[in-house]
């Protein structure tokens, strides 16, 4: 199974986002604050796609299933 990788420019962009603690070409590490907020909003009925898009990480960047 192949996994798409982020480009250097995408990693730099991801790292610049407040929700991202660290980013590599294959992984995104989120801040604790974002993870907690994300789960709170999801449990309240929020759409995961919308939550991530509002944080600057739309499905066009991180993929639909990621």
N, C-alpha and C positions, 0 to 999 in steps of 0.2 A: 504494500500500500504506500503510495507516494504522498508526501505532505508538501504543500507549497511553502515556499520560503519568502520571508519579507526581504525587500531590497534594503540597502544601506539607508536610502532616503526615507523609506517607510519606517525603519527602526528609529531613525532620528526623530521623525514626526511623532511616533508613538511615545517615545521617551519624553517628548515635550508636553504631553498631556498630563494634567493634574491627576487623572485616574490611574496612571501607569507608574509603577515603582521602578520597573526595569523592563527592557525589551531586548530580545535577541532575534536572530534571523528565523528562529523556529518557535519561540515562546513569548508570551506576554505575561508579566507578573504585575498584578494589580495591587493598589494600595489597600490597606485594611478598610479605610473609610469608604472607598468605592465598592468593595465587595459587600460591606454591610448595607450600604445604601441601595445597591443593586438588588440584593435579596429582599430588603424591606419593600422596595417598589414592586418587585416581581410577586411577592406574596399578597400585595394589595391589588394585584390584577394587571400590573404594567406589562407591556410587551417587551421582551428581551431585545428585539431589534431596535425598538424606539429608545430604550434605556442606553444601549451602546451607541446608537447614532447621536444622541444628545450629548454623550461624553466625547464625541469626535471620532468614534470608531464604527463607522457604518459597515454594512455587510460587503460593500465594494472593496473595503480595505482588509477587514479581518476574515471575511468569508461568512457564509450563512450558517454553517455548522460549528464554526469555532466560537 
